[in-house]
Amino acid sequence: MPEGPLVRKFHRLVSPFVGQQVVKTGGSSKKLQPASLQSLWLQDTQVHGKKLFLRFDLDEEMGPPGSSPTPEPPQKEVQKEGAADPKQVGEPSGQKTLDGSSQSAELVPQGEDDSEYLERDAPAGDAGRWLRVSFGLFGSIWVNDFSRAKKANKRGDWRDPSPRLVLHFSGGGFLAFYNCQLSWSSSPVVTPTCDILSEKFHRGQALEALGQAQPVCYTLLDQRYFSGLGNIIKNEALYRAGIHPLSLGSVLSASRREVLVDHVVEFSTAWLQGKFQGRPQHTQVYQKEQCPAGHQVMKEAFGPEDGLQRLTWWCPQCQPQLSEEPEQCQFSEGAGGAPHGTLPLGEPDV
C-alpha cells in the first residue's frame, strides 16, 4: 500500500502538469466519468497523508492566492544524486500493482482500509473541483507511459493492466492512474498536525494517542494521529524502537513512546529523501526472515477485531513482549542501538 513518502513522490510527478488543460480523457472508472474532466484546467495539487488531491477549474484563472498551500519539504535539504524513473513510481520492494503482477503478502484480506463513499459527479455549482485520489493497496501513477503486464494472469493472458483514469494535457503529456479510488471533493481534507511528514506534525497529540490501552501496532495505523503511516513504517519503527507490536501503549513509559515517534518520523523522512534521490528503500524487519542481529523474525496478522488485519513482522528477542505493568524509566539499548525503557523488575530485557 502506498504510504506517505510514496504518495508525496506521486505528488511530485503530477506537479509539472499544473496550469495545463485536459484535452483528452480515458479510463475504465465507473464511479467517476473520465469525460467529466474534459477541457478542465489542472490548477493545483496537494498531498495529505495517503491522499492526493487535484484541483480542476473551468477556466485558466487560478483560485485565490494562498488558498492551496503546497506540502512541506522534508526536514533536511536533499541533493539530487541519482535520477529515479520519471515514468512511474511503484510500490516498495516486493509490492507490485494488482493487475498483471504479483500481490504483496502484507495484507490478510478482510476488506480495505481507506474505503470511502465515491461520488459519481463533481459537486454542483462548484467551479473549483478537487479530485481525491486514494491509492488503496496497489495504486500507482504513470507519467507519459502505460503499465505493462509483467507476467501472465490466472487465465494465462498477458493482458496489460487497464488504467482507471487517463488524462492527456495541452502540453503533450499524460497521466495514467492505476488501481486508484477516485472521487470529487469540495475541498481537500487538511489535517497537517497528524501528517507524519508535515512540519506541523503534532508530537504531543501522537504521544497521547500512543498511551491508549491497546496494542501500539493498532494505534500507529490510525490515520487520525499518524496520517501517511502504513504497514512498512509501522514494522520498521517498532523494530528500531525495540517495542513488541502487541505492547499496550498504556504500559510503555513516556520515554519509550518518544523514541517510537522519533523512529516514525526519521524512517519516513529518510524514505522520502530516498524516493527523491532515486535510492532503493532498505528495511530491517519488514518481509525479512532474519533481523540484522541474526534472529529469526516472526510474522502474524494483527488488528482490531472489527478492523483490518495487517501482517506484522517482529523479532521476539529484539522486541520482547511486555507485561501489563507500567515500565520503569531506566534505559537500555533497543534494536539498532535505540534507547528504550527497561522492562519491570523480574522480567529480563532479552
VENGI-V546598 format. One record per backbone hydrogen bond with DSSP energy under -0.5 kcal/mol. NH is the residue of the N-H (numbers start at 1). CO is the residue of the C=O. If there is no record, write none. Layout:
# VENGI-V546598
nh->NH co->CO
nh->NH co->CO
This chain:
# VENGI-V546598
nh->4 co->228
nh->6 co->3
nh->7 co->3
nh->8 co->4
nh->9 co->5
nh->10 co->6
nh->11 co->7
nh->12 co->8
nh->13 co->9
nh->14 co->10
nh->15 co->11
nh->16 co->12
nh->17 co->14
nh->18 co->15
nh->19 co->42
nh->20 co->17
nh->22 co->40
nh->23 co->21
nh->23 co->168
nh->24 co->168
nh->26 co->166
nh->28 co->163
nh->29 co->164
nh->33 co->120
nh->34 co->32
nh->36 co->33
nh->37 co->34
nh->38 co->35
nh->39 co->22
nh->40 co->37
nh->41 co->57
nh->42 co->20
nh->43 co->41
nh->43 co->55
nh->44 co->55
nh->46 co->53
nh->48 co->51
nh->51 co->48
nh->52 co->133
nh->53 co->46
nh->54 co->131
nh->55 co->44
nh->56 co->54
nh->56 co->129
nh->57 co->41
nh->67 co->64
nh->79 co->77
nh->82 co->277
nh->84 co->82
nh->89 co->141
nh->90 co->88
nh->95 co->92
nh->96 co->102
nh->100 co->98
nh->101 co->98
nh->107 co->104
nh->108 co->309
nh->109 co->107
nh->110 co->111
nh->115 co->112
nh->119 co->117
nh->126 co->123
nh->127 co->125
nh->129 co->56
nh->129 co->127
nh->130 co->185
nh->131 co->54
nh->131 co->129
nh->132 co->130
nh->132 co->183
nh->133 co->52
nh->133 co->131
nh->134 co->132
nh->134 co->181
nh->135 co->50
nh->139 co->135
nh->140 co->178
nh->142 co->176
nh->143 co->87
nh->144 co->142
nh->144 co->174
nh->150 co->100
nh->151 co->100
nh->153 co->157
nh->156 co->153
nh->163 co->161
nh->164 co->177
nh->165 co->177
nh->166 co->26
nh->167 co->175
nh->168 co->24
nh->168 co->166
nh->169 co->173
nh->170 co->21
nh->172 co->169
nh->175 co->167
nh->176 co->142
nh->177 co->165
nh->178 co->140
nh->178 co->176
nh->181 co->134
nh->182 co->180
nh->183 co->132
nh->185 co->130
nh->190 co->188
nh->191 co->189
nh->194 co->191
nh->195 co->192
nh->196 co->194
nh->196 co->227
nh->198 co->195
nh->201 co->198
nh->202 co->193
nh->203 co->201
nh->206 co->202
nh->207 co->203
nh->208 co->204
nh->209 co->205
nh->210 co->206
nh->211 co->207
nh->211 co->208
nh->212 co->209
nh->214 co->212
nh->216 co->247
nh->217 co->245
nh->218 co->215
nh->219 co->215
nh->220 co->216
nh->221 co->217
nh->221 co->218
nh->222 co->219
nh->223 co->221
nh->225 co->222
nh->226 co->222
nh->227 co->194
nh->229 co->226
nh->234 co->230
nh->235 co->231
nh->236 co->232
nh->237 co->233
nh->238 co->234
nh->239 co->235
nh->240 co->236
nh->241 co->237
nh->242 co->238
nh->242 co->239
nh->243 co->238
nh->244 co->320
nh->247 co->244
nh->249 co->212
nh->249 co->214
nh->250 co->212
nh->251 co->248
nh->252 co->248
nh->257 co->253
nh->258 co->254
nh->259 co->255
nh->260 co->256
nh->261 co->257
nh->262 co->258
nh->263 co->259
nh->264 co->260
nh->265 co->261
nh->266 co->262
nh->267 co->263
nh->268 co->264
nh->269 co->265
nh->270 co->266
nh->271 co->267
nh->272 co->268
nh->273 co->269
nh->274 co->270
nh->275 co->271
nh->276 co->272
nh->277 co->273
nh->278 co->274
nh->278 co->275
nh->279 co->274
nh->283 co->281
nh->288 co->285
nh->291 co->295
nh->294 co->291
nh->297 co->289
nh->298 co->314
nh->300 co->312
nh->302 co->300
nh->302 co->310
nh->307 co->304
nh->309 co->108
nh->310 co->302
nh->310 co->308
nh->311 co->106
nh->312 co->300
nh->314 co->298
nh->316 co->296
nh->316 co->314
nh->319 co->315
nh->327 co->251
nh->328 co->342
nh->332 co->340
nh->334 co->332
nh->334 co->338
nh->337 co->334
nh->338 co->335
nh->340 co->332
nh->342 co->330
nh->347 co->344
nh->348 co->346
nh->350 co->348
